């Protein structure tokens, strides 16, 4: 049964990942990303990593995708995009980097981990307390400042996205002259 669930979840994850890349509509790409993230959570459950699966659903499949959709809607989906490439070397460079990454994956797939140890299933559940309790205790005692700083950085990223989206309504002349406001609304015809 586990093998069947694995192949179903892996197939759906692959289909969702292809949907993210191949969809022309950014909203459809974000919804395909939700499918991919949820099926990855199922794969985590099959490995016995309940905490990671819950974090996958709570943080990534809900909060991060909502943030993506917010930014997509803020920037405007209905605008036509320019299909011309400003940098002609960009596409060949991306293909070359993709081939290098694929070669690295194929090379590393046949080797052991750098430590020489094999992965064990359920290793974090050993000892007193469950996995969730141990992670929570560590997160909110030893790493509380890193947790708080991450929260501040995420808020700053959202504010930065809003500021950049608001500046996109300015024409290049308005930005150079430091004039605020929507350039189309301020044009006065004699």
N, CA and C of each residue as an Amber inpcrd file, in Angstrom:
protein
   570
   0.8160000  -1.1990000   0.0000000   0.0000000   0.0000000   0.0000000
   0.8640000   1.2690000   0.0000000   1.9670000   1.2140000   0.7780000
   2.8610000   2.3800000   0.8220000   3.4610000   2.6700000  -0.5420000
   3.8030000   1.6180000  -1.2580000   4.3940000   1.7930000  -2.5880000
   3.3930000   2.4440000  -3.5340000   2.1530000   2.0150000  -3.4800000
   1.1140000   2.6090000  -4.3210000   0.9190000   4.0860000  -3.9850000
   0.8370000   4.4110000  -2.6800000   0.6820000   5.8130000  -2.2660000
   1.8790000   6.6560000  -2.6880000   3.0760000   6.0580000  -2.5970000
   4.2650000   6.7880000  -3.0180000   4.1950000   7.1610000  -4.4910000
   3.8490000   6.1910000  -5.3360000   3.8170000   6.4680000  -6.7730000
   2.7060000   7.4510000  -7.1390000   1.5660000   7.3700000  -6.4580000
   0.4930000   8.3370000  -6.7190000   0.9310000   9.7360000  -6.3080000
   1.5010000   9.8580000  -5.0950000   1.9430000  11.1780000  -4.6100000
   3.0840000  11.7210000  -5.4610000   4.0170000  10.8540000  -5.8450000
   5.1380000  11.3070000  -6.6740000   4.6530000  11.7630000  -8.0490000
   3.6940000  11.0330000  -8.6280000   3.1460000  11.4380000  -9.9200000
   2.4160000  12.7700000  -9.8420000   1.6260000  12.9500000  -8.7650000
   0.9250000  14.2320000  -8.5960000   1.9030000  15.3790000  -8.3340000
   2.9620000  15.0950000  -7.5690000   3.9710000  16.1340000  -7.3210000
   4.6630000  16.5350000  -8.6220000   4.9790000  15.5610000  -9.4400000
   5.6070000  15.8550000 -10.7310000   4.6570000  16.6300000 -11.6440000
   3.3780000  16.2300000 -11.6650000   2.3910000  16.9450000 -12.4820000
   2.2240000  18.3870000 -11.9900000   2.1800000  18.5790000 -10.6770000
   2.0720000  19.9320000 -10.1340000   3.2910000  20.7750000 -10.4460000
   4.4810000  20.1730000 -10.3480000   5.7090000  20.9110000 -10.6600000
   5.7500000  21.3150000 -12.1250000   5.3240000  20.4170000 -13.0080000
   5.2590000  20.7800000 -14.4260000   4.2140000  21.8710000 -14.6570000
   3.1110000  21.8260000 -13.9060000   2.0950000  22.8700000 -14.0150000
   2.6210000  24.2250000 -13.5810000   3.4880000  24.2470000 -12.5600000
   4.0810000  25.5120000 -12.1170000   4.9170000  26.1220000 -13.2270000
   5.6680000  25.3050000 -13.9070000   6.5860000  25.8040000 -14.9250000
   5.8790000  26.0980000 -16.2430000   4.9060000  25.2770000 -16.6210000
   4.3230000  25.3750000 -17.9540000   3.0960000  26.2730000 -18.0510000
   2.4200000  26.5830000 -16.9460000   1.2390000  27.4420000 -17.0090000
   1.6280000  28.8720000 -17.3510000   0.8590000  29.4940000 -18.2270000
   1.1100000  30.8910000 -18.5850000   0.5040000  31.8430000 -17.5670000
  -0.5750000  31.4400000 -16.9380000  -1.2450000  32.2780000 -15.9520000
  -0.5710000  32.0910000 -14.5900000  -0.0810000  33.1780000 -13.9640000
   0.6080000  33.0450000 -12.6740000  -0.2760000  32.4880000 -11.5610000
  -1.5750000  32.7590000 -11.6000000  -2.4710000  32.2310000 -10.5720000
  -2.5700000  30.7170000 -10.7060000  -2.6600000  30.2160000 -11.9470000
  -2.6980000  28.7720000 -12.1550000  -1.3800000  28.1330000 -11.7330000
  -0.2750000  28.8230000 -11.9520000   1.0230000  28.3160000 -11.4950000
   1.0610000  28.2190000  -9.9790000   0.5220000  29.2120000  -9.2810000
   0.4990000  29.1800000  -7.8150000  -0.3850000  28.0390000  -7.3160000
  -1.5010000  27.7820000  -7.9900000  -2.3700000  26.6760000  -7.5860000
  -1.7010000  25.3270000  -7.8670000  -0.9360000  25.2320000  -8.9320000
  -0.1650000  24.0070000  -9.1830000   0.9060000  23.8270000  -8.1170000
   1.4520000  24.9350000  -7.6210000   2.4230000  24.8660000  -6.5330000
   1.7820000  24.3050000  -5.2670000   0.5190000  24.6600000  -5.0110000
  -0.1930000  24.1010000  -3.8560000  -0.2920000  22.5870000  -3.9880000
  -0.6460000  22.1040000  -5.1730000  -0.7220000  20.6600000  -5.3960000
   0.6270000  20.0030000  -5.1350000   1.6880000  20.5960000  -5.6330000
   3.0250000  20.0390000  -5.4310000   3.3810000  19.9930000  -3.9590000
   3.1350000  21.0820000  -3.2230000   3.4960000  21.1350000  -1.8120000
   2.6690000  20.1630000  -0.9800000   1.3990000  19.9930000  -1.3070000
   0.5700000  19.0470000  -0.5540000   1.0090000  17.6050000  -0.8020000
   1.3610000  17.2810000  -2.0220000   1.8060000  15.9110000  -2.2870000
   3.1860000  15.6470000  -1.6900000   4.0090000  16.6710000  -1.5900000
   5.2910000  16.5110000  -0.8870000   5.0290000  16.2280000   0.5910000
   4.0000000  16.8640000   1.1700000   3.6310000  16.5790000   2.5600000
   3.2070000  15.1260000   2.7130000   2.4980000  14.5870000   1.7270000
   2.1210000  13.1660000   1.7720000   3.3770000  12.2930000   1.7450000
   4.3480000  12.6620000   0.9400000   5.6000000  11.8970000   0.8990000
   6.3270000  11.9570000   2.2400000   6.2820000  13.1070000   2.9180000
   6.8640000  13.1970000   4.2630000   6.1250000  12.2810000   5.2370000
   4.8040000  12.2240000   5.1380000   4.0290000  11.3320000   6.0040000
   4.4030000   9.8700000   5.7660000   4.6380000   9.5080000   4.5250000
   5.0340000   8.1380000   4.2290000   6.3970000   7.7970000   4.8310000
   7.2330000   8.7910000   5.0540000   8.5460000   8.5680000   5.6680000
   8.5010000   8.6440000   7.1880000   7.3250000   8.9270000   7.7410000
   7.1990000   8.9980000   9.1980000   7.5860000  10.3450000   9.7820000
   7.6400000  11.3840000   8.9690000   8.0100000  12.7230000   9.4280000
   6.7530000  13.5770000   9.5370000   5.9610000  13.3350000  10.5910000
   4.6900000  14.0240000  10.7450000   4.8640000  15.5260000  10.9560000
   5.8740000  15.9150000  11.7360000   6.1000000  17.3430000  11.9990000
   6.4550000  18.0850000  10.7160000   7.3360000  17.5130000   9.9250000
   7.7410000  18.1650000   8.6730000   6.5510000  18.2570000   7.7260000
   5.7030000  17.2290000   7.7060000   4.5110000  17.2640000   6.8610000
   3.5590000  18.3630000   7.3120000   3.3830000  18.4980000   8.6280000
   2.5010000  19.5520000   9.1400000   3.0590000  20.9330000   8.8240000
   4.3540000  21.1120000   8.9830000   4.9840000  22.3970000   8.6510000
   4.8550000  22.6650000   7.1590000   4.9990000  21.6370000   6.3470000
   4.8570000  21.7790000   4.8980000   3.4770000  22.3190000   4.5370000
   2.4430000  21.7850000   5.1690000   1.0850000  22.2230000   4.8640000
   0.8040000  23.5990000   5.4550000   1.1800000  23.8000000   6.7200000
   0.8390000  25.0540000   7.4040000   1.6300000  26.2300000   6.8390000
   2.9270000  26.0480000   6.6970000   3.7770000  27.1780000   6.2930000
   3.7900000  27.3500000   4.7820000   4.1360000  26.3020000   4.0540000
   4.3370000  26.4560000   2.6270000   3.0330000  26.4320000   1.8380000
   2.2380000  25.3810000   2.0100000   1.0440000  25.2350000   1.1840000
  -0.0160000  26.2710000   1.5170000   0.0400000  26.8690000   2.6840000
  -0.9660000  27.8870000   3.0020000  -0.3550000  29.2810000   3.0290000
   0.5390000  29.5570000   3.9450000   1.0280000  30.9310000   4.1410000
   1.8500000  31.4450000   2.9640000   2.8050000  30.6800000   2.5020000
   3.6810000  31.1600000   1.4350000   2.9150000  31.2960000   0.1230000
   2.0380000  30.3580000  -0.1830000   1.2690000  30.4490000  -1.4290000
   0.2910000  31.6190000  -1.3660000  -0.2910000  31.8810000  -0.1880000
  -1.1420000  33.0660000  -0.0500000  -0.3210000  34.3280000  -0.2840000
   0.8960000  34.3630000   0.2200000   1.7760000  35.5050000  -0.0350000
   2.0800000  35.6370000  -1.5230000   2.3470000  34.5310000  -2.1970000
   2.5760000  34.5650000  -3.6500000   1.3560000  35.1330000  -4.3720000
   0.1790000  34.6290000  -4.0140000  -1.0410000  35.1080000  -4.6690000
  -1.2700000  36.5930000  -4.3820000  -0.9640000  37.0310000  -3.1600000
  -1.0960000  38.4440000  -2.8170000  -0.1920000  39.2950000  -3.7020000
   1.0390000  38.8910000  -3.8620000   1.9780000  39.6630000  -4.6900000
   1.5630000  39.6080000  -6.1600000   1.0930000  38.4540000  -6.6330000
   0.6430000  38.3450000  -8.0270000  -0.5130000  39.2980000  -8.2750000
  -1.4800000  39.3130000  -7.3700000  -2.6320000  40.1960000  -7.5430000
  -2.2290000  41.6640000  -7.3900000  -1.2770000  41.9340000  -6.5070000
  -0.8280000  43.3090000  -6.2970000  -0.1140000  43.8510000  -7.5270000
   0.6540000  42.9990000  -8.1720000   1.3980000  43.4440000  -9.3480000
   0.5460000  43.4890000 -10.5990000  -0.5960000  42.8440000 -10.6000000
  -1.4960000  42.8790000 -11.7470000  -1.2240000  41.7590000 -12.7140000
  -2.1540000  40.8280000 -12.8090000  -1.9890000  39.6720000 -13.6750000
  -2.4220000  39.9860000 -15.0930000  -3.3270000  40.9330000 -15.2360000
  -3.9410000  41.1630000 -16.5380000  -3.0820000  41.9940000 -17.4820000
  -1.9140000  42.4160000 -17.0810000  -1.0590000  43.2290000 -17.9340000
  -0.3270000  42.3550000 -18.9410000  -0.1670000  42.8720000 -20.1380000
   0.5660000  42.1530000 -21.1750000   2.0560000  42.1990000 -20.8450000
   2.7200000  41.0790000 -21.0980000   4.1460000  41.0130000 -20.8560000
   4.9030000  41.0990000 -22.1710000   6.0690000  41.6750000 -22.1080000
   6.9310000  41.7290000 -23.2730000   7.6210000  40.3810000 -23.4330000
   7.5310000  39.8010000 -24.6310000   8.1490000  38.5050000 -24.8650000
   9.5690000  38.6350000 -25.4040000  10.0210000  39.8520000 -25.6400000
  11.3850000  40.0570000 -26.1110000  12.3760000  39.8680000 -24.9800000
  13.5190000  39.3150000 -25.3010000  14.5400000  39.0860000 -24.2900000
  15.4980000  40.2630000 -24.2420000  15.6250000  40.9220000 -23.0700000
  16.5670000  42.0300000 -22.9860000  18.0240000  41.5590000 -23.0000000
  18.2820000  40.3490000 -22.4960000  19.6280000  39.7980000 -22.4830000
  19.6270000  38.5240000 -23.3230000  20.3480000  38.5230000 -24.4240000
  20.3140000  37.4030000 -25.3520000  21.0770000  36.1850000 -24.8280000
  21.9670000  36.3630000 -23.8700000  22.7400000  35.2520000 -23.3240000
  22.0000000  34.5250000 -22.2030000  20.8550000  35.0360000 -21.7950000
  20.1550000  34.5080000 -20.6360000  19.6610000  33.0730000 -20.8540000
  19.0630000  32.7900000 -21.9780000  18.5150000  31.4530000 -22.2430000
  19.6260000  30.4000000 -22.3520000  20.7010000  30.6340000 -23.1190000
  21.7820000  29.6210000 -23.1500000  22.4540000  29.4290000 -21.7900000
  22.5820000  30.5000000 -21.0180000  23.1760000  30.3640000 -19.6850000
  22.2880000  29.5210000 -18.7790000  20.9700000  29.6840000 -18.8740000
  20.0430000  28.8890000 -18.0580000  20.1110000  27.4220000 -18.4530000
  20.2000000  27.1390000 -19.7500000  20.2980000  25.7510000 -20.2050000
  21.6110000  25.1360000 -19.7040000  22.7060000  25.8850000 -19.7810000
  24.0020000  25.3690000 -19.3300000  23.9740000  25.0890000 -17.8210000
  23.4030000  26.0000000 -17.0390000  23.3130000  25.7700000 -15.5950000
  22.4110000  24.5860000 -15.2720000  21.3400000  24.4010000 -16.0340000
  20.4660000  23.2470000 -15.8330000  21.1850000  21.9370000 -16.1160000
  21.9930000  21.9040000 -17.1800000  22.7540000  20.6930000 -17.5080000
  23.7830000  20.4130000 -16.4240000  24.4440000  21.4490000 -15.9060000
  25.4200000  21.2700000 -14.8270000  24.7280000  20.7410000 -13.5690000
  23.5580000  21.2890000 -13.2260000  22.8280000  20.8190000 -12.0460000
  22.3900000  19.3660000 -12.2140000  21.9280000  19.0010000 -13.4050000
  21.5290000  17.6170000 -13.6610000  22.7300000  16.6790000 -13.5480000
  23.8830000  17.0990000 -14.0690000  25.0890000  16.2750000 -13.9670000
  25.4970000  16.0820000 -12.5040000  25.3780000  17.1330000 -11.6960000
  25.6990000  17.0140000 -10.2710000  24.7560000  16.0480000  -9.5660000
  23.4710000  16.1140000  -9.8940000  22.4980000  15.2110000  -9.2710000
  22.8000000  13.7710000  -9.6460000  23.0930000  13.5190000 -10.9180000
  23.4120000  12.1560000 -11.3650000  24.6990000  11.6730000 -10.6900000
  25.6750000  12.5480000 -10.5620000  26.9410000  12.1770000  -9.9250000
  26.7430000  11.8630000  -8.4500000  25.9760000  12.7090000  -7.7410000
  25.7970000  12.5250000  -6.3010000  24.8370000  11.3870000  -5.9670000
  23.9860000  10.9990000  -6.8980000  23.0050000   9.9490000  -6.6130000
  23.6710000   8.6010000  -6.3710000  24.8170000   8.3650000  -6.9320000
  25.4850000   7.0790000  -6.7760000  26.4420000   7.0210000  -5.6090000
  26.5110000   8.0610000  -4.7880000  27.4690000   8.1040000  -3.6880000
  26.7470000   8.1440000  -2.3450000  27.5090000   7.8870000  -1.2820000
  26.9600000   7.9740000   0.0600000  26.9810000   9.4190000   0.5180000
  26.3500000   9.6730000   1.6680000  26.3800000  11.0100000   2.2430000
  27.8130000  11.3700000   2.5970000  28.0900000  12.6460000   2.7490000
  29.4470000  13.1020000   3.0420000  29.9680000  12.5160000   4.3530000
  29.0680000  12.2380000   5.2970000  29.4910000  11.6660000   6.5790000
  29.7290000  10.1750000   6.4870000  29.2530000   9.5420000   5.4150000
  29.3880000   8.1060000   5.2770000  28.2830000   7.3290000   5.9460000
  27.3970000   8.0430000   6.6690000  26.3080000   7.3820000   7.3830000
  25.0950000   7.2340000   6.4840000  24.3200000   6.1970000   6.7470000
  23.0770000   5.9910000   6.0270000  21.9410000   6.6190000   6.8220000
  20.9190000   7.1100000   6.1220000  19.7770000   7.7140000   6.7890000
  19.0020000   6.6370000   7.5410000  18.5620000   6.9850000   8.7610000
  17.7630000   6.0550000   9.5480000  16.3510000   6.5890000   9.6550000
  15.4080000   5.7000000   9.7170000  14.0100000   6.0930000   9.7780000
  13.5870000   6.2100000  11.2380000  13.0050000   7.3790000  11.5970000
  12.5000000   7.5700000  12.9530000  13.5800000   7.8600000  13.9700000
  14.7270000   8.3550000  13.5640000  15.8200000   8.6130000  14.5000000
  15.5580000   9.7430000  15.4730000  14.7170000  10.7060000  15.1190000
  14.4680000  11.8310000  16.0080000  13.4840000  11.5080000  17.1160000
  12.7700000  10.4150000  17.0050000  11.7720000  10.0790000  18.0090000
  12.3650000   9.3740000  19.2110000  13.6510000   9.0970000  19.1890000
  14.2700000   8.3950000  20.3040000  14.3690000   9.3180000  21.5140000
  14.3390000   8.7350000  22.7020000  14.4750000   9.5260000  23.9180000
  13.1250000   9.9660000  24.4510000  13.1720000  10.8870000  25.4210000
  11.9360000  11.3460000  26.0560000  11.2910000  12.4280000  25.2240000
   9.9670000  12.4730000  25.2380000   9.2330000  13.4910000  24.4950000
   9.1570000  13.1440000  23.0220000   8.1560000  13.6600000  22.4000000
   7.9830000  13.4130000  20.9730000   8.8050000  14.3710000  20.1440000
   8.7590000  14.1530000  18.8750000   9.4940000  14.9670000  17.9190000
   9.0330000  16.4190000  17.9680000   7.7310000  16.6430000  18.0180000
   7.1860000  18.0000000  18.0470000   7.6330000  18.7300000  19.3080000
   7.5890000  18.0450000  20.4340000   7.9860000  18.6750000  21.6950000
   9.4630000  19.0530000  21.6950000  10.2940000  18.1760000  21.1710000
  11.7320000  18.4600000  21.1490000  12.0570000  19.6240000  20.2190000
  11.4260000  19.6620000  19.0530000  11.6660000  20.7690000  18.1210000
  11.1630000  22.0760000  18.7090000   9.9750000  22.0670000  19.3140000
   9.4130000  23.2830000  19.9120000  10.2880000  23.7900000  21.0480000
  10.7470000  22.8960000  21.9080000  11.6040000  23.3170000  23.0220000
  12.8990000  23.9330000  22.4960000  13.4840000  23.3220000  21.4920000
  14.7220000  23.8490000  20.9180000  14.4840000  25.1890000  20.2200000
  13.3850000  25.2870000  19.4870000  13.0930000  26.5030000  18.7240000
  12.8250000  27.6920000  19.6290000  12.0470000  27.4820000  20.6770000
  11.6390000  28.5940000  21.5240000  12.5380000  28.8240000  22.7370000
  13.6200000  28.0820000  22.8660000  14.5900000  28.3630000  23.9270000
  15.9450000  28.7260000  23.3230000  16.5290000  27.7940000  22.5790000
  17.8760000  28.0260000  22.0390000  17.8880000  28.9620000  20.8330000
  16.8460000  28.9020000  20.0090000  16.8450000  29.6590000  18.7570000
  15.7430000  30.7090000  18.7030000  15.3650000  31.2660000  19.8510000
  14.2500000  32.2190000  19.8640000  14.6020000  33.5000000  19.1090000
  15.8610000  33.9470000  19.1860000  16.2310000  35.1780000  18.4740000
  16.2290000  34.9550000  16.9690000  16.7090000  33.8250000  16.5270000
  16.6680000  33.5300000  15.0910000  15.2260000  33.4440000  14.6030000
  14.3390000  32.8890000  15.4170000  12.9200000  32.7970000  15.0810000
  12.3110000  34.1950000  14.9500000  12.6100000  35.0780000  15.8960000
  12.0780000  36.4440000  15.8560000  12.6620000  37.2410000  14.6960000
  13.9420000  37.0900000  14.4380000  14.5720000  37.8200000  13.3310000
  13.9980000  37.3580000  11.9920000  13.7110000  36.0660000  11.8690000
  13.0860000  35.5560000  10.6450000  11.7130000  36.1770000  10.4430000
  10.9390000  36.3100000  11.5200000   9.6190000  36.9380000  11.4190000
   9.7460000  38.3870000  10.9490000  10.7070000  39.1200000  11.4880000
  10.9190000  40.5150000  11.0770000  11.3340000  40.5850000   9.6120000
  12.2050000  39.6860000   9.1810000  12.6370000  39.6850000   7.7810000
  11.4800000  39.3850000   6.8360000  10.5780000  38.4830000   7.2280000
   9.4210000  38.1980000   6.3780000   8.5000000  39.4120000   6.2670000
   8.3100000  40.1290000   7.3700000   7.4820000  41.3450000   7.3220000
   8.1490000  42.3880000   6.4330000   9.4670000  42.5490000   6.5520000
  10.1730000  43.5050000   5.6990000  10.0840000  43.1120000   4.2240000
  10.0920000  41.8240000   3.9280000   9.9690000  41.3770000   2.5340000
   8.6030000  41.7430000   1.9650000   7.5480000  41.5880000   2.7580000
   6.2090000  41.9580000   2.2970000   6.1190000  43.4640000   2.0760000
   6.6660000  44.2400000   3.0090000   6.6460000  45.7000000   2.8540000
   7.4530000  46.1120000   1.6270000   8.5930000  45.4750000   1.3960000
   9.4000000  45.7760000   0.2140000   8.6680000  45.4510000  -1.0790000
   7.9310000  44.3370000  -1.0920000   7.1590000  43.9780000  -2.2880000
   6.0750000  45.0080000  -2.5630000   5.4310000  45.4940000  -1.5120000
   4.3900000  46.5090000  -1.6880000   4.9980000  47.8070000  -2.2000000
   6.1400000  48.2090000  -1.6450000   6.7940000  49.4490000  -2.0900000
   7.2240000  49.3260000  -3.5530000   7.7950000  48.1860000  -3.9180000
   8.2050000  48.0040000  -5.3130000   7.0060000  47.9860000  -6.2530000
   5.9150000  47.4040000  -5.8080000   4.7160000  47.3770000  -6.6490000
   4.1420000  48.7800000  -6.8190000   4.1910000  49.5850000  -5.7810000
   3.6800000  50.9490000  -5.8750000   4.5670000  51.8010000  -6.7690000
   5.8720000  51.5610000  -6.7580000   6.7920000  52.3240000  -7.6080000
   6.6460000  51.9420000  -9.0670000   6.0970000  50.7700000  -9.3660000
   6.0000000  50.3350000 -10.7540000   4.9980000  51.1770000 -11.5380000
   4.1640000  51.9450000 -10.8490000   3.2130000  52.8090000 -11.5360000
   3.8570000  54.1150000 -12.0000000   5.0860000  54.3750000 -11.5600000
   5.7760000  55.6050000 -11.9510000   6.4770000  55.4030000 -13.2840000
   6.5480000  56.4710000 -14.0440000   7.3200000  56.4080000 -15.2790000
   8.7950000  56.6290000 -14.9230000   9.7140000  56.2530000 -15.8050000
  11.1350000  56.4610000 -15.5120000  11.4820000  57.9320000 -15.2850000
  10.7800000  58.8590000 -15.9640000  11.0530000  60.2840000 -15.7610000
  10.6560000  60.7210000 -14.3600000   9.5250000  60.2090000 -13.8610000
   9.0880000  60.5650000 -12.5100000  10.0650000  60.0520000 -11.4660000
  10.6230000  58.8640000 -11.6870000  11.5660000  58.2930000 -10.7260000
  12.8420000  59.1180000 -10.7060000  13.3330000  59.5280000 -11.8820000
  14.5610000  60.3190000 -11.9470000  14.3600000  61.6920000 -11.3210000
  13.2030000  62.3170000 -11.5330000  12.9430000  63.6520000 -10.9900000
  12.4640000  63.6250000  -9.5540000  12.1690000  62.4270000  -9.0390000
  11.7110000  62.3150000  -7.6670000  10.2770000  62.7480000  -7.4850000
   9.4640000  62.7450000  -8.5310000   8.0760000  63.1670000  -8.4250000
   7.2100000  61.9710000  -8.0450000   6.4580000  62.0740000  -6.9500000
   5.5980000  60.9600000  -6.5590000   4.2970000  60.9550000  -7.3530000
   3.6000000  59.8190000  -7.2790000   2.2670000  59.7530000  -7.8710000
   2.2270000  58.9740000  -9.1570000   1.0470000  58.7620000  -9.6340000
   0.8330000  58.0160000 -10.8640000   1.0800000  58.9520000 -12.0410000
   1.9990000  58.5610000 -12.9240000   2.3800000  59.4540000 -14.0210000
   1.2480000  59.6710000 -15.0030000   0.3750000  58.6590000 -15.2020000
  -0.7180000  58.8160000 -16.1510000  -1.7570000  59.7900000 -15.6420000
  -1.9610000  59.8330000 -14.3250000  -2.9750000  60.7140000 -13.7510000
  -2.4880000  62.1660000 -13.7000000  -1.1630000  62.3710000 -13.6970000
  -0.6350000  63.7120000 -13.5410000  -0.3880000  64.4190000 -14.8700000
  -0.5150000  63.7070000 -15.9720000  -0.2350000  64.3260000 -17.2670000
  -1.3190000  65.3730000 -17.5700000  -0.8590000  66.5730000 -17.8690000
  -1.7870000  67.6520000 -18.1890000  -1.5820000  68.0100000 -19.6620000
  -2.6420000  67.9160000 -20.4200000  -2.5410000  68.2420000 -21.8420000
  -2.9340000  69.7100000 -22.0400000  -2.1260000  70.4570000 -22.8110000
  -2.4170000  71.8870000 -23.0210000  -3.6280000  72.1140000 -23.9020000
